[in-house]
Amino acid sequence: MTETRGTTELRRAGVAHRLLRYGYRNGGGAEQAADDLGVERERMFKSLVVRAGDGLVFALVPATTELSLKKLAAAAGVKHAAMADPREAERATGYQVGGISPLGSRRRLPVFLDVGASRFGQVCLNAGGRGHIVELGTADLLRLTGATMVDLAAVHTT
């Protein structure tokens, strides 16, 4: 299998992981990747680049979850957060949208991981290329990225 910058970082750090491949489709997203790979959607995490105050951060949320920008802003200690412009996200990470990962990112950005990850010993996220997913231990992801675990889920009322 092809290595990505993300899997190269994991290998160099001695982190056990498994690289999974699927047929990337534009607009398919993390739910499509989970379904194609037979992974529970709650274990498949989206890697979102968000402008929090004056800087960029990663928000990692389950495929089934919408990101609360308000909760992310609070966690980052800023007043406002908004999704980064796709071109800005690509420049900062060195990855294409649909293949963005905090692993092997060109710029090391603060990482916020949704508390939903604490339910699983292993999670899946983009490995740094479209159609490339990496499965690794949640504790390893936290340690390697220096992530802060926080509730990032938007609350829906009906």
BABAPA-104110 format. One record per residue: x, z, y of N, C-alpha, C in turn; residue in one letter; chain. Coordinates in steps of 0.001 Angstrom, whole numbers, plus 524288, in hexadecimal, padded with zeros to 5 digits. Each point is the difference from the previous one (the first is absolute). Example, Ala and Ser with C-alpha at 12.3 -4.5 7.8 and 13.67 -1.06 7.14 Angstrom:
n.u=83386, n.w=81E78, n.v=7E9C6, ca.u=7FC86, ca.w=80000, ca.v=804A6, c.u=80384, c.w=80000, c.v=804B0, rest=A, kette=A
n.u=7FEA2, n.w=7FD30, n.v=8041A, ca.u=80334, ca.w=8003C, ca.v=804A6, c.u=7FCFE, c.w=802DA, c.v=80442, rest=S, kette=A
END
This chain:
n.u=80341, n.w=80000, n.v=7FB53, ca.u=7FCBF, ca.w=80000, ca.v=804AD, c.u=80365, c.w=80000, c.v=804E1, rest=M, kette=A
n.u=7FDFC, n.w=7FDBE, n.v=80407, ca.u=802C0, ca.w=7FFA4, ca.v=804EF, c.u=80026, c.w=80554, c.v=802A6, rest=T, kette=A
n.u=80491, n.w=80152, n.v=8020F, ca.u=8006A, ca.w=804C7, ca.v=80310, c.u=7FE67, c.w=7FEE5, c.v=80595, rest=E, kette=A
n.u=7FE26, n.w=80404, n.v=80297, ca.u=7FEDE, ca.w=7FFC6, ca.v=80595, c.u=8039B, c.w=803F1, c.v=802AF, rest=T, kette=A
n.u=80014, n.w=7FFFB, n.v=8052B, ca.u=80319, ca.w=80403, ca.v=802B8, c.u=7FE00, c.w=80577, c.v=7FE8B, rest=R, kette=A
n.u=7FADA, n.w=80066, n.v=7FF22, ca.u=7FDBE, ca.w=80509, ca.v=7FE83, c.u=801E9, c.w=801DE, c.v=7FAB5, rest=G, kette=A
n.u=8000A, n.w=7FC94, n.v=7FC1B, ca.u=801CA, ca.w=801A2, ca.v=7FACC, c.u=805E5, c.w=800C8, c.v=7FFF5, rest=T, kette=A
n.u=802D1, n.w=7FD15, n.v=8033C, ca.u=805A8, ca.w=800D7, ca.v=8006E, c.u=8010C, c.w=80578, c.v=8021B, rest=T, kette=A
n.u=7FCF1, n.w=801A7, n.v=803EC, ca.u=8009E, ca.w=80543, ca.v=80220, c.u=7FEE3, c.w=80418, c.v=7FBCD, rest=E, kette=A
n.u=7FBDE, n.w=7FF2D, n.v=7FCF3, ca.u=7FEB3, ca.w=803AE, ca.v=7FBD4, c.u=80456, c.w=80047, c.v=7FBE4, rest=L, kette=A
n.u=801FC, n.w=7FB7C, n.v=7FE6C, ca.u=80421, ca.w=7FFD2, ca.v=7FC07, c.u=804DC, c.w=802D1, c.v=801FB, rest=R, kette=A
n.u=80189, n.w=7FEE5, n.v=804CF, ca.u=804B3, ca.w=8027D, ca.v=80239, c.u=7FF5F, c.w=805E4, c.v=80079, rest=R, kette=A
n.u=7FB29, n.w=801D0, n.v=800E4, ca.u=7FEF3, ca.w=8059D, ca.v=8006E, c.u=7FF3F, c.w=80294, c.v=7FAA9, rest=A, kette=A
n.u=80025, n.w=7FCD7, n.v=7FBE1, ca.u=7FF53, ca.w=8021D, ca.v=7FABC, c.u=7FA6C, c.w=801AF, c.v=7FED6, rest=G, kette=A
n.u=7FC30, n.w=7FDA1, n.v=8029E, ca.u=7FA82, ca.w=80169, ca.v=7FF53, c.u=7FD8D, c.w=7FC9A, c.v=7FBBF, rest=V, kette=A
n.u=7FDD2, n.w=80286, n.v=7FC09, ca.u=7FD48, ca.w=7FD28, ca.v=7FBE0, c.u=7FB28, c.w=7FD66, c.v=8024F, rest=A, kette=A
n.u=7FF40, n.w=7FB10, n.v=7FEAD, ca.u=7FB82, ca.w=7FD17, ca.v=80205, c.u=7FEDE, c.w=7FB6F, c.v=7FC58, rest=H, kette=A
n.u=7FB81, n.w=7FDA6, n.v=800ED, ca.u=7FE74, ca.w=7FB69, ca.v=7FCF9, c.u=7FE0D, c.w=7FBE4, c.v=803DB, rest=R, kette=A
n.u=80247, n.w=7FB50, n.v=7FFC4, ca.u=7FE62, ca.w=7FBB9, ca.v=8035A, c.u=7FBB4, c.w=7FCE9, c.v=7FD4C, rest=L, kette=A
n.u=7FBAF, n.w=7FF48, n.v=802BC, ca.u=7FB82, ca.w=7FD1C, ca.v=7FDEA, c.u=7FF30, c.w=7FB2F, c.v=8036A, rest=L, kette=A
n.u=7FE5F, n.w=7FBB7, n.v=7FD86, ca.u=7FEFE, ca.w=7FB34, ca.v=802F7, c.u=7FA67, c.w=7FE46, c.v=7FF27, rest=R, kette=A
n.u=7FDC1, n.w=7FDBD, n.v=80415, ca.u=7FAB5, ca.w=7FDDD, ca.v=7FFAD, c.u=7FFC7, c.w=7FB28, c.v=8036B, rest=Y, kette=A
n.u=7FBF2, n.w=7FCF4, n.v=7FF5F, ca.u=7FF54, ca.w=7FB3C, ca.v=80310, c.u=7FDC7, c.w=80140, c.v=80552, rest=G, kette=A
n.u=80364, n.w=8005A, n.v=803EB, ca.u=7FE59, ca.w=80151, ca.v=8054E, c.u=7FC36, c.w=7FBDA, c.v=80204, rest=Y, kette=A
n.u=7FBC0, n.w=801E0, n.v=8025E, ca.u=7FC43, ca.w=7FC85, ca.v=802A4, c.u=7FF46, c.w=8020A, c.v=80584, rest=R, kette=A
n.u=80079, n.w=7FC94, n.v=803D6, ca.u=7FF62, ca.w=80180, ca.v=80571, c.u=7FAB8, c.w=802B5, c.v=800C3, rest=N, kette=A
n.u=80013, n.w=804AE, n.v=80237, ca.u=7FB36, ca.w=802E7, ca.v=800F9, c.u=7FE2C, c.w=80347, c.v=7FB65, rest=G, kette=A
n.u=802B5, n.w=7FFAD, n.v=7FB88, ca.u=7FE66, ca.w=802F4, ca.v=7FB5D, c.u=800DF, c.w=805CF, c.v=80081, rest=G, kette=A
n.u=80447, n.w=80174, n.v=8026B, ca.u=8012A, ca.w=80572, ca.v=8010D, c.u=8013E, c.w=80353, c.v=7FB40, rest=G, kette=A
n.u=8005B, n.w=8051A, n.v=80108, ca.u=8018F, ca.w=803C7, ca.v=7FC08, c.u=7FBFC, c.w=80076, c.v=7FB9F, rest=A, kette=A
n.u=7FB06, n.w=7FF69, n.v=80142, ca.u=7FC00, ca.w=80051, ca.v=7FBEA, c.u=800A1, c.w=7FB8A, c.v=7FC1C, rest=E, kette=A
n.u=80111, n.w=7FB49, n.v=801E8, ca.u=800E2, ca.w=7FB93, ca.v=7FC8A, c.u=804C8, c.w=800F8, c.v=7FC8F, rest=Q, kette=A
n.u=80439, n.w=801FD, n.v=8024F, ca.u=804B8, ca.w=80125, ca.v=7FCFE, c.u=7FECD, c.w=803F5, c.v=7FBBA, rest=A, kette=A
n.u=7FD33, n.w=80425, n.v=80155, ca.u=7FEA0, ca.w=80401, ca.v=7FC26, c.u=7FCCB, c.w=7FDA6, c.v=7FB94, rest=A, kette=A
n.u=7FC0A, n.w=7FCEA, n.v=8015C, ca.u=7FCA7, ca.w=7FDA3, ca.v=7FC06, c.u=80315, c.w=7FC4C, c.v=7FC84, rest=D, kette=A
n.u=80342, n.w=7FCB9, n.v=80254, ca.u=80315, ca.w=7FC3C, ca.v=7FCFB, c.u=803CD, c.w=802B0, c.v=7FC4F, rest=D, kette=A
n.u=80210, n.w=8047F, n.v=801A3, ca.u=803E5, ca.w=802C8, ca.v=7FCDD, c.u=7FDA6, c.w=80430, c.v=7FC78, rest=L, kette=A
n.u=7FADF, n.w=800E1, n.v=8006E, ca.u=7FD8A, ca.w=80408, ca.v=7FCC8, c.u=80184, c.w=80582, c.v=8019C, rest=G, kette=A
n.u=80116, n.w=800B1, n.v=804FD, ca.u=80175, ca.w=8051B, ca.v=80225, c.u=7FB41, c.w=80242, c.v=802D2, rest=V, kette=A
n.u=7FF1D, n.w=80514, n.v=7FF73, ca.u=7FBBA, ca.w=8027A, ca.v=802CF, c.u=800BB, c.w=7FF16, c.v=805D4, rest=E, kette=A
n.u=7FBCA, n.w=7FE6B, n.v=802A6, ca.u=8005A, ca.w=7FED6, ca.v=80595, c.u=801D9, c.w=804B9, c.v=80323, rest=R, kette=A
n.u=7FEBB, n.w=804B6, n.v=7FE46, ca.u=80191, ca.w=804C6, ca.v=802D2, c.u=805E3, c.w=800EC, c.v=7FFA6, rest=E, kette=A
n.u=8029C, n.w=7FD97, n.v=7FC26, ca.u=805B2, ca.w=80092, ca.v=7FF60, c.u=8030B, c.w=7FBA9, c.v=802B6, rest=R, kette=A
n.u=7FD3A, n.w=7FBF8, n.v=801D6, ca.u=80282, ca.w=7FB9D, ca.v=802B5, c.u=7FFBF, c.w=80111, c.v=805DD, rest=M, kette=A
n.u=8047C, n.w=80070, n.v=8027F, ca.u=80037, ca.w=8016B, ca.v=8057E, c.u=8014F, c.w=7FB52, c.v=80373, rest=F, kette=A
n.u=7FCFD, n.w=7FF79, n.v=80441, ca.u=80107, ca.w=7FC0C, ca.v=803FE, c.u=80461, c.w=80208, c.v=80378, rest=K, kette=A
n.u=8037D, n.w=7FC85, n.v=80189, ca.u=80434, ca.w=80151, ca.v=803AE, c.u=7FE97, c.w=7FDA1, c.v=80542, rest=S, kette=A
n.u=7FE2A, n.w=80347, n.v=8038D, ca.u=7FE40, ca.w=7FE33, ca.v=8051E, c.u=803EE, c.w=8018C, c.v=80431, rest=L, kette=A
n.u=8010A, n.w=7FC6D, n.v=80395, ca.u=8036D, ca.w=80134, ca.v=8046B, c.u=7FC7E, c.w=800F5, c.v=804B5, rest=V, kette=A
n.u=800C5, n.w=8048C, n.v=8026C, ca.u=7FC9C, ca.w=801BE, ca.v=80439, c.u=80351, c.w=80163, c.v=804C3, rest=V, kette=A
n.u=7FE17, n.w=7FE8F, n.v=80499, ca.u=80272, ca.w=801AA, ca.v=804DD, c.u=7FDC1, c.w=8055F, c.v=8013F, rest=R, kette=A
n.u=8035D, n.w=803EC, n.v=7FFE8, ca.u=7FE6C, ca.w=80561, ca.v=80134, c.u=802F2, c.w=80199, c.v=804E5, rest=A, kette=A
n.u=7FD29, n.w=80059, n.v=8044C, ca.u=802A3, ca.w=80102, ca.v=804F8, c.u=80382, c.w=7FB65, c.v=8014B, rest=G, kette=A
n.u=80503, n.w=8011A, n.v=8010D, ca.u=803B5, ca.w=7FBE2, ca.v=80167, c.u=802F4, c.w=7FDC7, c.v=7FB53, rest=D, kette=A
n.u=7FF1A, n.w=80223, n.v=7FB51, ca.u=802FE, ca.w=7FE4E, ca.v=7FB76, c.u=7FC97, c.w=7FDEC, c.v=7FB9D, rest=G, kette=A
n.u=802A3, n.w=7FE06, n.v=7FC05, ca.u=7FD51, ca.w=7FE19, ca.v=7FB59, c.u=800BB, c.w=803DE, c.v=7FB91, rest=L, kette=A
n.u=7FBFC, n.w=80067, n.v=7FCAB, ca.u=80031, ca.w=80352, ca.v=7FB5D, c.u=7FD77, c.w=7FD17, c.v=7FB74, rest=V, kette=A
n.u=8012E, n.w=801BD, n.v=7FB49, ca.u=7FD3F, ca.w=7FE2D, ca.v=7FB5D, c.u=7FBA6, c.w=803D1, c.v=7FEBC, rest=F, kette=A
n.u=7FB79, n.w=7FDEF, n.v=7FE9F, ca.u=7FBB4, ca.w=80323, ca.v=7FDE6, c.u=7FEEA, c.w=7FDE0, c.v=7FA8B, rest=A, kette=A
n.u=8007E, n.w=8034F, n.v=7FC13, ca.u=7FF08, ca.w=7FE70, ca.v=7FA9D, c.u=7FAE5, c.w=8027F, c.v=7FE45, rest=L, kette=A
n.u=7FC1D, n.w=7FCB4, n.v=7FEEE, ca.u=7FAD2, ca.w=801DF, ca.v=7FE7D, c.u=7FE2C, c.w=7FD23, c.v=7FB22, rest=V, kette=A
n.u=7FCC9, n.w=80294, n.v=7FCC9, ca.u=7FE03, ca.w=7FD6C, ca.v=7FB52, c.u=7FCFB, c.w=7FB02, c.v=80156, rest=P, kette=A
n.u=80003, n.w=7FC5E, n.v=7FC5A, ca.u=7FD3D, ca.w=7FB08, ca.v=800BA, c.u=7FA43, c.w=800DF, c.v=8014A, rest=A, kette=A
n.u=7FDCE, n.w=8044F, n.v=7FE2D, ca.u=7FA73, ca.w=80126, ca.v=800B5, c.u=7FECD, c.w=802BF, c.v=80523, rest=T, kette=A
n.u=80403, n.w=80115, n.v=80319, ca.u=7FF6A, ca.w=80347, ca.v=804A0, c.u=800EC, c.w=7FCDF, c.v=804FF, rest=T, kette=A
n.u=7FCDA, n.w=8011C, n.v=803F2, ca.u=80106, ca.w=7FDF4, ca.v=80537, c.u=80334, c.w=80407, c.v=802EF, rest=E, kette=A
n.u=803DC, n.w=7FE23, n.v=802DD, ca.u=80360, ca.w=80369, ca.v=8030F, c.u=7FD21, c.w=8020F, c.v=804CB, rest=L, kette=A
n.u=80057, n.w=80520, n.v=800D8, ca.u=7FE18, ca.w=80257, ca.v=804DE, c.u=80483, c.w=80005, c.v=803DE, rest=S, kette=A
n.u=7FF99, n.w=7FCAA, n.v=803F1, ca.u=80417, ca.w=7FFCE, ca.v=803FF, c.u=80041, c.w=8051F, c.v=80308, rest=L, kette=A
n.u=7FB95, n.w=80293, n.v=8008D, ca.u=7FFD1, ca.w=80504, ca.v=802B9, c.u=80326, c.w=80422, c.v=7FCFB, rest=K, kette=A
n.u=7FF43, n.w=80039, n.v=7FADA, ca.u=802EE, ca.w=803C5, ca.v=7FCCF, c.u=805CF, c.w=7FEBA, c.v=7FFF0, rest=K, kette=A
n.u=80141, n.w=7FAF1, n.v=7FFDD, ca.u=80581, ca.w=7FE78, ca.v=8000E, c.u=80287, c.w=80184, c.v=80530, rest=L, kette=A
n.u=7FD51, n.w=7FF04, n.v=8044F, ca.u=80214, ca.w=80176, ca.v=8051C, c.u=80111, c.w=805DD, c.v=80036, rest=A, kette=A
n.u=7FC57, n.w=80319, n.v=7FE11, ca.u=800B6, ca.w=805AC, ca.v=7FFF7, c.u=804BC, c.w=80181, c.v=7FCB2, rest=A, kette=A
n.u=8008A, n.w=7FD93, n.v=7FB6B, ca.u=80464, ca.w=80136, ca.v=7FC87, c.u=80533, c.w=7FE79, c.v=8027C, rest=A, kette=A
n.u=7FFF7, n.w=7FBB8, n.v=80304, ca.u=804C6, ca.w=7FE21, ca.v=80285, c.u=80113, c.w=802C7, c.v=8052B, rest=A, kette=A
n.u=7FC49, n.w=80342, n.v=801B3, ca.u=800B5, ca.w=802EE, ca.v=804D0, c.u=7FF80, c.w=7FCAC, c.v=804E8, rest=G, kette=A
n.u=7FCAE, n.w=7FBFD, n.v=7FFB6, ca.u=7FF27, ca.w=7FC96, ca.v=8048A, c.u=7FA30, c.w=7FFC7, c.v=80134, rest=V, kette=A
n.u=7FEB9, n.w=7FDEF, n.v=804A5, ca.u=7FA82, ca.w=7FFC7, ca.v=80192, c.u=7FD0E, c.w=7FB72, c.v=7FD99, rest=K, kette=A
n.u=802AC, n.w=7FB87, n.v=7FF55, ca.u=7FD4E, ca.w=7FB55, ca.v=7FE25, c.u=8032E, c.w=7FD37, c.v=7FBD1, rest=H, kette=A
n.u=7FD2D, n.w=7FD8A, n.v=7FC67, ca.u=80278, ca.w=7FCB0, ca.v=7FC0E, c.u=7FCAA, c.w=7FB20, c.v=7FF5E, rest=A, kette=A
n.u=8028F, n.w=7FBA7, n.v=7FEE8, ca.u=7FD4E, ca.w=7FB05, ca.v=7FF2B, c.u=80327, c.w=7FCD2, c.v=7FC1C, rest=A, kette=A
n.u=7FD57, n.w=7FCB0, n.v=7FD17, ca.u=802C5, ca.w=7FCA4, ca.v=7FC59, c.u=803F7, c.w=7FCBC, c.v=80309, rest=M, kette=A
n.u=804A6, n.w=7FF80, n.v=7FDD1, ca.u=8040D, ca.w=7FCD8, ca.v=80283, c.u=7FE88, c.w=7FA3D, c.v=7FF9D, rest=A, kette=A
n.u=801BB, n.w=7FD04, n.v=803BD, ca.u=7FF69, ca.w=7FA5D, ca.v=7FFC9, c.u=802F8, c.w=7FE13, c.v=7FB2D, rest=D, kette=A
n.u=7FDB7, n.w=7FC67, n.v=7FCEC, ca.u=802A8, ca.w=7FE2C, ca.v=7FB43, c.u=80597, c.w=7FE11, c.v=800F1, rest=P, kette=A
n.u=800DC, n.w=7FD29, n.v=80439, ca.u=80554, ca.w=7FE0F, ca.v=8011C, c.u=803B7, c.w=8048A, c.v=8011C, rest=R, kette=A
n.u=7FE18, n.w=803F8, n.v=802B4, ca.u=80331, ca.w=8049D, ca.v=80126, c.u=8015C, c.w=802E0, c.v=7FAF1, rest=E, kette=A
n.u=7FC26, n.w=8006E, n.v=7FC7C, ca.u=800E9, ca.w=8028C, ca.v=7FAF5, c.u=8040C, c.w=7FCFB, c.v=7FCD1, rest=A, kette=A
n.u=7FFA3, n.w=7FADC, n.v=80017, ca.u=803B1, ca.w=7FCC7, ca.v=7FD0E, c.u=80585, c.w=8007C, c.v=8023F, rest=E, kette=A
n.u=80080, n.w=7FFFA, n.v=80532, ca.u=8052F, ca.w=8008D, ca.v=80272, c.u=8026D, c.w=8054D, c.v=7FEB7, rest=R, kette=A
n.u=7FCE1, n.w=8041D, n.v=8003B, ca.u=80210, ca.w=80545, ca.v=7FF1B, c.u=80198, c.w=800E0, c.v=7FA51, rest=A, kette=A
n.u=7FCF2, n.w=7FDCF, n.v=7FC5F, ca.u=800FE, ca.w=80110, ca.v=7FA71, c.u=80359, c.w=7FBE3, c.v=7FD56, rest=T, kette=A
n.u=80001, n.w=7FB41, n.v=80219, ca.u=802C0, ca.w=7FBBE, ca.v=7FD67, c.u=7FCE6, c.w=7FDB5, c.v=7FB85, rest=G, kette=A
n.u=7FB25, n.w=80198, n.v=7FF6F, ca.u=7FC88, ca.w=7FE1A, ca.v=7FBDA, c.u=7FB78, c.w=7FCF9, c.v=8025A, rest=Y, kette=A
n.u=7FDAD, n.w=7FC8A, n.v=7FCD9, ca.u=7FB4C, ca.w=7FD3D, ca.v=80193, c.u=7FB3C, c.w=80379, c.v=7FF22, rest=Q, kette=A
n.u=7FC07, n.w=7FF64, n.v=80356, ca.u=7FB08, ca.w=802A1, ca.v=7FF18, c.u=7FE2B, c.w=7FE6E, c.v=7FA8B, rest=V, kette=A
n.u=7FE1C, n.w=803CA, n.v=7FD13, ca.u=7FE96, ca.w=7FF1C, ca.v=7FA8A, c.u=80467, c.w=8018C, c.v=7FC57, rest=G, kette=A
n.u=80486, n.w=80132, n.v=80240, ca.u=80483, ca.w=8019D, ca.v=7FCE4, c.u=80305, c.w=8046B, c.v=80297, rest=G, kette=A
n.u=7FD87, n.w=80296, n.v=803CA, ca.u=8029D, ca.w=8042B, ca.v=802F6, c.u=80053, c.w=80502, c.v=7FCC6, rest=I, kette=A
n.u=8048C, n.w=80274, n.v=8004C, ca.u=800F6, ca.w=804D9, ca.v=7FD23, c.u=80388, c.w=80387, c.v=8033C, rest=S, kette=A
n.u=7FF53, n.w=8052F, n.v=7FF65, ca.u=803BE, ca.w=80385, ca.v=80285, c.u=80538, c.w=80005, c.v=7FD1E, rest=P, kette=A
n.u=80006, n.w=7FE08, n.v=7FB3E, ca.u=804C2, ca.w=7FFCF, ca.v=7FCD2, c.u=80323, c.w=7FB2C, c.v=80189, rest=L, kette=A
n.u=804BD, n.w=800C7, n.v=801CE, ca.u=80354, ca.w=7FBA3, ca.v=80183, c.u=7FE99, c.w=7FD90, c.v=80532, rest=G, kette=A
n.u=7FCDA, n.w=802A8, n.v=8031F, ca.u=7FE72, ca.w=7FDFF, ca.v=80517, c.u=804D0, c.w=7FF56, c.v=8037C, rest=S, kette=A
n.u=7FFFC, n.w=7FBE5, n.v=8031F, ca.u=80464, ca.w=7FEEC, ca.v=80398, c.u=800FF, c.w=804B6, c.v=80383, rest=R, kette=A
n.u=7FBD2, n.w=80213, n.v=80264, ca.u=80069, ca.w=804C0, ca.v=8032B, c.u=7FD83, c.w=80473, c.v=7FD02, rest=R, kette=A
n.u=80298, n.w=80462, n.v=7FFED, ca.u=7FDD1, ca.w=80498, ca.v=7FD61, c.u=7FC16, c.w=8028B, c.v=803B5, rest=R, kette=A
n.u=7FB12, n.w=7FFBE, n.v=7FE86, ca.u=7FBCB, ca.w=80222, ca.v=8033D, c.u=7FDFE, c.w=80505, c.v=7FD89, rest=L, kette=A
n.u=7FDEB, n.w=80398, n.v=80321, ca.u=7FD77, ca.w=8049C, ca.v=7FDB7, c.u=7FB9D, c.w=7FE42, c.v=7FC52, rest=P, kette=A
n.u=7FF5D, n.w=802E0, n.v=7FBB6, ca.u=7FC15, ca.w=7FEA9, ca.v=7FC0D, c.u=7FC21, c.w=80476, c.v=7FF77, rest=V, kette=A
n.u=7FAF8, n.w=7FEA3, n.v=80018, ca.u=7FBCA, ca.w=803BD, ca.v=7FF22, c.u=7FD17, c.w=7FE35, c.v=7FB23, rest=F, kette=A
n.u=7FFC1, n.w=8035E, n.v=7FC1B, ca.u=7FD9A, ca.w=7FED6, ca.v=7FAF5, c.u=7FAF2, c.w=80319, c.v=7FF7B, rest=L, kette=A
n.u=7FBC3, n.w=7FD45, n.v=7FEC8, ca.u=7FAF3, ca.w=802A9, ca.v=7FF67, c.u=80037, c.w=803F3, c.v=7FB8C, rest=D, kette=A
n.u=7FD51, n.w=8046A, n.v=800C6, ca.u=7FFEA, ca.w=80436, ca.v=7FC24, c.u=7FDC5, c.w=7FE44, c.v=7FAC1, rest=V, kette=A
n.u=7FD31, n.w=7FBAD, n.v=7FFDA, ca.u=7FDF8, ca.w=7FE02, ca.v=7FB0E, c.u=80450, c.w=7FF10, c.v=7FC02, rest=G, kette=A
n.u=804C7, n.w=7FF25, n.v=801D8, ca.u=8046F, ca.w=7FF23, ca.v=7FC7D, c.u=8013D, c.w=804DA, c.v=7FCC8, rest=A, kette=A
n.u=7FE92, n.w=80494, n.v=801FD, ca.u=80143, ca.w=804E0, ca.v=7FD3D, c.u=7FD03, c.w=80086, c.v=7FAD9, rest=S, kette=A
n.u=7FBF6, n.w=7FCD5, n.v=7FF48, ca.u=7FCFC, ca.w=80024, ca.v=7FB1E, c.u=802BA, c.w=7FD39, c.v=7FB88, rest=R, kette=A
n.u=80428, n.w=7FD1A, n.v=80132, ca.u=80282, ca.w=7FCB5, ca.v=7FC13, c.u=805DF, c.w=80111, c.v=7FFAC, rest=F, kette=A
n.u=801F9, n.w=80007, n.v=7FB4D, ca.u=805A5, ca.w=8007E, ca.v=7FF2C, c.u=802D5, c.w=7FB13, c.v=8019B, rest=G, kette=A
n.u=7FD53, n.w=7FB8B, n.v=7FF7F, ca.u=8024F, ca.w=7FAFB, ca.v=80172, c.u=7FC2B, c.w=7FCF5, c.v=80359, rest=Q, kette=A
n.u=80219, n.w=7FD49, n.v=803DD, ca.u=7FCD9, ca.w=7FCA7, ca.v=8035E, c.u=8026A, c.w=7FA92, c.v=80011, rest=V, kette=A
n.u=7FCEE, n.w=7FC3E, n.v=801D6, ca.u=801CE, ca.w=7FA9D, ca.v=8007A, c.u=7FFA0, c.w=7FE63, c.v=805B2, rest=C, kette=A
n.u=803B4, n.w=7FCD9, n.v=801C6, ca.u=7FFDF, ca.w=7FDDA, ca.v=8053E, c.u=80342, c.w=7FB0D, c.v=80018, rest=L, kette=A
n.u=7FFA4, n.w=7FD3A, n.v=80450, ca.u=802DB, ca.w=7FB22, ca.v=80067, c.u=805D2, c.w=80101, c.v=7FF6D, rest=N, kette=A
n.u=8028E, n.w=7FC7F, n.v=7FD22, ca.u=80599, ca.w=8008B, ca.v=7FF02, c.u=8034C, c.w=7FD31, c.v=80408, rest=A, kette=A
n.u=7FD6D, n.w=7FD35, n.v=803A1, ca.u=802F1, ca.w=7FD40, ca.v=803FD, c.u=7FFC8, c.w=7FA1C, c.v=7FF62, rest=G, kette=A
n.u=7FBEF, n.w=7FE20, n.v=7FD8C, ca.u=7FF39, ca.w=7FA5F, ca.v=7FF80, c.u=7FA73, c.w=7FEF2, c.v=7FE49, rest=G, kette=A
n.u=7FDC9, n.w=7FBC5, n.v=801D4, ca.u=7FAB7, ca.w=7FE9C, ca.v=7FE65, c.u=7FFE5, c.w=7FF38, c.v=7FA13, rest=R, kette=A
n.u=7FC43, n.w=802A2, n.v=7FD81, ca.u=7FF87, ca.w=7FFA2, ca.v=7FA57, c.u=80385, c.w=803B4, c.v=7FD01, rest=G, kette=A
n.u=802AC, n.w=80386, n.v=802B7, ca.u=80386, ca.w=803D0, ca.v=7FD8E, c.u=7FE23, c.w=80589, c.v=80139, rest=H, kette=A
n.u=7FED2, n.w=802E6, n.v=7FBE9, ca.u=7FE3F, ca.w=80570, ca.v=80079, c.u=803D2, c.w=80364, c.v=7FCF8, rest=I, kette=A
n.u=80125, n.w=8048F, n.v=80217, ca.u=80360, ca.w=803A4, ca.v=7FD36, c.u=7FCE5, c.w=804EA, c.v=7FEBA, rest=V, kette=A
n.u=800BE, n.w=801E5, n.v=7FB3B, ca.u=7FDBC, ca.w=804F9, ca.v=7FE53, c.u=80473, c.w=803ED, c.v=7FFBF, rest=E, kette=A
n.u=7FF43, n.w=80476, n.v=80299, ca.u=80407, ca.w=80402, ca.v=80006, c.u=7FD86, c.w=80556, c.v=80085, rest=L, kette=A
n.u=80310, n.w=803FF, n.v=7FEFC, ca.u=7FE14, ca.w=80551, ca.v=80075, c.u=7FEAB, c.w=8015C, c.v=8059C, rest=G, kette=A
n.u=7FBA8, n.w=802BF, n.v=800AC, ca.u=7FE58, ca.w=80198, ca.v=8053B, c.u=80434, c.w=8035E, c.v=80293, rest=T, kette=A
n.u=8024D, n.w=8038C, n.v=7FD03, ca.u=8041D, ca.w=80362, ca.v=80221, c.u=804B3, c.w=7FCCA, c.v=801B6, rest=A, kette=A
n.u=80149, n.w=7FBE1, n.v=7FD06, ca.u=80462, ca.w=7FC9A, ca.v=80172, c.u=7FED7, c.w=7FD13, c.v=8050B, rest=D, kette=A
n.u=7FB24, n.w=7FE20, n.v=8008C, ca.u=7FE7B, ca.w=7FD42, ca.v=804CC, c.u=80080, c.w=803A0, c.v=804B6, rest=L, kette=A
n.u=7FE26, n.w=804C2, n.v=7FF73, ca.u=8005F, ca.w=803D5, ca.v=8043D, c.u=805B1, c.w=80114, c.v=80173, rest=L, kette=A
n.u=80331, n.w=800D3, n.v=7FC10, ca.u=80583, ca.w=80148, ca.v=800E8, c.u=802ED, c.w=7FB66, c.v=80272, rest=R, kette=A
n.u=7FF37, n.w=7FB5E, n.v=7FDEF, ca.u=802F2, ca.w=7FB75, ca.v=801C3, c.u=7FE7F, c.w=7FE4B, c.v=80584, rest=L, kette=A
n.u=7FB09, n.w=80061, n.v=8014D, ca.u=7FE3A, ca.w=7FE34, ca.v=80529, c.u=7FFC8, c.w=80466, c.v=80404, rest=T, kette=A
n.u=80069, n.w=804DD, n.v=7FE35, ca.u=7FF66, ca.w=8046E, ca.v=8038C, c.u=7FA74, c.w=80073, c.v=80203, rest=G, kette=A
n.u=7FC43, n.w=7FE14, n.v=7FCEC, ca.u=7FA8A, ca.w=7FFC6, ca.v=801A4, c.u=7FDAE, c.w=80561, c.v=800F5, rest=A, kette=A
n.u=7FC57, n.w=80026, n.v=80395, ca.u=7FCC1, ca.w=8048B, ca.v=80107, c.u=7FAC8, c.w=7FEFC, c.v=7FD5A, rest=T, kette=A
n.u=7FE48, n.w=8039A, n.v=7FCA9, ca.u=7FAFA, ca.w=7FF5E, ca.v=7FD5C, c.u=7FBBE, c.w=8026C, c.v=80357, rest=M, kette=A
n.u=7FBFA, n.w=7FCEA, n.v=80125, ca.u=7FBE1, ca.w=801B3, ca.v=80396, c.u=7FAF8, c.w=7FD0A, c.v=7FEB3, rest=V, kette=A
n.u=7FB98, n.w=80234, n.v=80168, ca.u=7FAFA, ca.w=7FD59, ca.v=7FF47, c.u=7FF90, c.w=7FB9E, c.v=80405, rest=D, kette=A
n.u=7FFB9, n.w=7FB2C, n.v=7FE20, ca.u=7FFAF, ca.w=7FB77, ca.v=80375, c.u=7FAE4, c.w=7FCF6, c.v=7FF5A, rest=L, kette=A
n.u=7FC9B, n.w=801ED, n.v=7FCB0, ca.u=7FB35, ca.w=7FD1C, ca.v=7FEBD, c.u=7FBF3, c.w=8005F, c.v=8045C, rest=A, kette=A
n.u=7FDBB, n.w=7FB82, n.v=80141, ca.u=7FBA8, ca.w=7FFE1, ca.v=803A9, c.u=7FB41, c.w=8024D, c.v=7FD4A, rest=A, kette=A
n.u=7FD08, n.w=8031E, n.v=802B9, ca.u=7FB46, ca.w=80256, ca.v=7FDD2, c.u=7FB69, c.w=7FC92, c.v=80173, rest=V, kette=A
n.u=7FD0B, n.w=7FE80, n.v=7FC1C, ca.u=7FB7C, ca.w=7FCA0, ca.v=800E6, c.u=7FB01, c.w=80333, c.v=7FFA9, rest=H, kette=A
n.u=7FC87, n.w=7FF3B, n.v=803A9, ca.u=7FAE4, ca.w=8028B, ca.v=7FFC7, c.u=7FBEC, c.w=7FBC1, c.v=7FF4F, rest=T, kette=A
n.u=7FC24, n.w=80134, n.v=7FCE6, ca.u=7FBD9, ca.w=7FC20, ca.v=7FF06, c.u=7FADB, c.w=801D4, c.v=80214, rest=T, kette=A
END
